[in-house]
C-alpha cells in the first residue's frame, strides 16, 4: 500500500539507530555503524543493503593559515602517512574503496585522477612521508602539533582516532582531536579561522565529476580549504567551454590532478550506501545518488 505518512527520527548515534531497527521501531536506517560486515549479514540477512555510492570522504587542510599555508611538503607527508587499506578494512569495513583522488568511480565517461604515488607500497609512501616531514622542518625532536576537527559521529571518531594513530606512529605528530556538534563544526569549517585539519568530503548532487571539484574553484563558503589556484580555475573554465563530452571530461580530470598535486586534501575512501531495510518495504532500489523518495516506496502491512 502507499505510504500515508513518513516519520523521521533524528540521531547522531548509528549504533542506537541499528538497535531501534532491530527492535522494530524503524523501517529504514540512514546508515549502519562500523562493524564486521559478515556479522551484520548473519544478523540481518537481505535487510542489509550495501551498494556503490557517488560520494568521497577526505580530510581537508586549512591552506589559509599556518602550518599548512605554503607548505605542500607537510601536507603531502600527512597524506602519505595514512594507510587507506587499513582504514577501509578495519575502520569502515562496509565495502568502501581506498581513495587516491577526489572524484569517485561510476561517473559515465570519466576516468578519475590519482595521486602520483597511488601505486606505491605503503612502506614506500611512509619512507617518502618521513623525508618530506623533515623537509618541512619537523622531526622527532620538533614534532608537529595539530588539531583534527570532526563532527559528532561514532564513525567519524573512529576514523579520526585511526588517522591520528598513523600520523603518530609514522611521523611522530601530536594530534588533538576536536569533536564538535554539527552546526558548530560547519560554521568553524566555513570560516577557516581556527581549523587546521578537518573532516571533509562530498556526496554527489548529480552524477557529474564537476560536482566534486567546483567548490575548490571559488571563494564561496564550500571552499573549506581556501584552495586558490588560477590553473585549477582555468581548467574548470576550459571544461565548461568544451565542445564535446570527452574534451570536458579531459579538462575536469586535469583540474582534479591539479588539486591532488597541490595536496589540498587527503583522499581517504569512496563511499558505499549502507542501510537496513525492513522486509516489508517495497521499491527500495540501490542507485548512485542513494535517493529513496517516499513516493517510490510501498509498505506491506502484513507481519
N, C-alpha and C positions, 0 to 999 in steps of 0.2 A: 504494500500500500504506500501511497505518497506520504512523505514526512510532513506533518502538520506544523511542528514546532521544533526548533533546534535550541538546546540549552548548552552554552559554552561554559566550561569550568576553567578558570584561570589559575595556573600554578607554575612555579619555577622548579618544582621537585619532580623529576621524571620517575623516580622510584615510587613516590606516592601515587603518581598517575597510573603506573603499572598495577599497583595494589588495588586501586579503585576499579580498574578494568577487570582484574581477576575476581573482584567481589561483585561484579555485575552492575557497577554504578556508571560505567562509561561504555559507549558502543564503539568509539574510535579514540585512539590516543594520538596526540600530536607527535610523539616520538617514543622511544624506549630507552631506558638507562643503559649505560655501557656495562656489558657482562657477556660471558661466553655465548656465542650465537647458538652452539649446539644445545646448551641448556634451555635457551629460550624456545628453540624449535621443539625440544622434547616436551616442554611445558604447555606451549600454546599451539603447536602444530601449524595448520594452514591459516590460523588467525594472525600469524606473524607475516607481515608484508614488507619485504625489502626490495628496492628497485633502484636503478641508476637515476640520478637527480642532477639537474643542471645547477650546481652550486659549488663554490670553492671556499675553503677555510684557510685563512692565513693570519699571520701576525704582522702588524704594521709598525714602522718606525716613525717617530716624530722627527721629520727632517728639517724642521724649522728651529730646533733648539739643540744645544749640546746634550749628550755627547755624540749624537748621530748626524748632526748637521755637518756637511762637508767631510764625512768620514766613511767613505764607501768600504774601506778595508775592514772596519769594525762591523759594519752591517753585514758584509759577506761572511765574516768569520762566524758570527752568531747563526747565520743561516746554514752554513756548512756543518756546524756542530750538532744540528738536530737530526736525529735518526728517524726519518719518516716511516720506514718499515716497522720499527718498533711501535711507533705511535698507532699506526693503523692495525697492527696485530694485537697489541696488548692494552692500548688505552681506549681506542674507539671500538674496534673489533666487530663492526657490523657491516662489512663489505666495502668500507671506504677505500679509495685508492690513493697511494702516496702522490703528492703533487710537486712538480718541479716547474710549474707555470701557474698562470692566473686563470686562464680560460679552461673550463672543463671539457671533456670529450662529449660526443653526442650532438655536436652542432654541425649540421649538414654542410659539407664543402670546406670546413675549417680544420686545419691541422695546427694545433697549438704550439707555441714556442716553449722552449725548455731552458733551464739554466745550463751554463757551459759544462758543468760537472755532473749532470744528471746520470750519466753512465758510469761514473767513477764508483769505486767501492766506498763504503762508509769509512774505512780506515784511511783511504786516500783523502777523503773530504776532511777528516779530522786533522790530518797532518797539515793540510793547507790552512785549515782554520787556525791552528796554533801559530803558523807563520804570520798570517795576516793580523792576528791578535797582537803579536809583538810589534809588527809594523805600525799598528795603530797606537802604540805607546803604552800597552798594558802587559803585565807579567804576573807570575805568582806573588811577587813582592809588591806589585802595584796593581791589584785586581780591579776590574770594572765593577762598580756597584750600580745596579739599575732596578727600575720598577717595571713589573709586568702587570698590566691592568686588564681586568676582565669583568664581565657582568655576572651576577649571581646565577650559578648553574652548576650542578654536580659534574656534568661532562666537561664544562669549561675549567672547573677547578682541577680535575684530573689531568687535563691537558696542560694546564699551567704548571702543575707540580712536576710533570714528566719533563717538560722543556727546561724548567729551572734546574732539575737534576742533571740533565745532559750538559747544560752550559757550565754547571759547577764542575762536573767530572772531566769534561774535555778541556775547558779553558780556565777554570778557577774563578768564574764570575760569581759574585754575590747577588742574589736576586731577592727583591722584596715583592711579595705578591700583594696586589691591591684588588680586593673584591668589592664591587660597587653595585648597588641597586640599579636596575636598567636605566631609569631616567637620568640618574646622576652620571652613570657611565657614558651614556650617549652625549650628554652635554659636555663633559670633560674631553671626550674624544674629538668632538666637533671644534672646540675652542683651541686645541693644540697649544695649551699653555703649560699644563702640568704633566701631560702624558709623555712617556718615553717609549715603551713598547706596549702595544695594546692588542687585544683580541679584535680581529677584523674578519673580513670575508664578504661574499656576495652570493645571493641567490637570484638566478635569472628572472627578470620580469618577462622577458621574451627569449626565445631560443636564438640568440644572436651574440657573436663574440664581442661586438662593440659595447654591449650592455655591461660587460665586466671591466671595460677599460675606460669608459667615458669619464668617470669621476676623477681619474688621475690627470685629466687634461683640463681641469677647470680650477677656479679658486673658490668653488662653491662649498657648502657645508659637508658634502660627502667625500671631499678630498682630505681624509683624516690625516694622512701623512704630510700634507703640504708639499707634495711632489710637484716640482716646477721644472719642466724640460721642454724647450722650444722644439727640439727634434721629435719628441713624442707627440706634441700637438700637431706638428706638421704632418706626421704620418696619419693621424686621425683625419685631418683635413683632406689628405690625398685619398683616404678610404671613402670619405663622403662624396668626393668628386669622381670616383672611379666609374668607368663606363661599363664594366662587367662585374659579375659577382666574384669571378676568380681574381680579378685585379683588386677588388675591395678586400677580399679575404687576405690577399698577399700583403696589402698595406696594414691591415689590422694585425697580422702576425708580426710584421716589422715593428709596430708600435708595442706589442706585448714583449718582444725581445728587448726593446729599448728599456722598458720598465724593469725587466728582470736583470739586465746588465747593470742597472743603477742600484739594484738591491734595496728598493724602497719598501719591499715587504718580504716576509718569509713564507713562501707557499708551504702548506702542511699537508692538506689532503683534499680530495674531491668528495663531495657528499654522496650518500645514498639517502633515499627517503626510507623511513622505518616507522611503521605503525603497527599497532594491534587493532584488528578489525573484527568485531563480533560476527559470528557466522550468520546472523540474521540480517546483516546489512547487505543489500544488493546494489550493484552498479559501481562499486568502488574499484576503479581500474588504475593501474600504475601509469604515470605519464611523466614526461621530462620535467615539467614545471611543478609537479606534485600538487596539482589543484584538484579539489574534490568538492565542487559546489553541491549544496544540499539538493538542488533541483535535479541533479543527476542520480541521486540515491533513492533507494526504497528500503523500507524496513518491514521485514517479515515478523509479524506479531506472534507467530507460533513459537513456543518454547524450544 
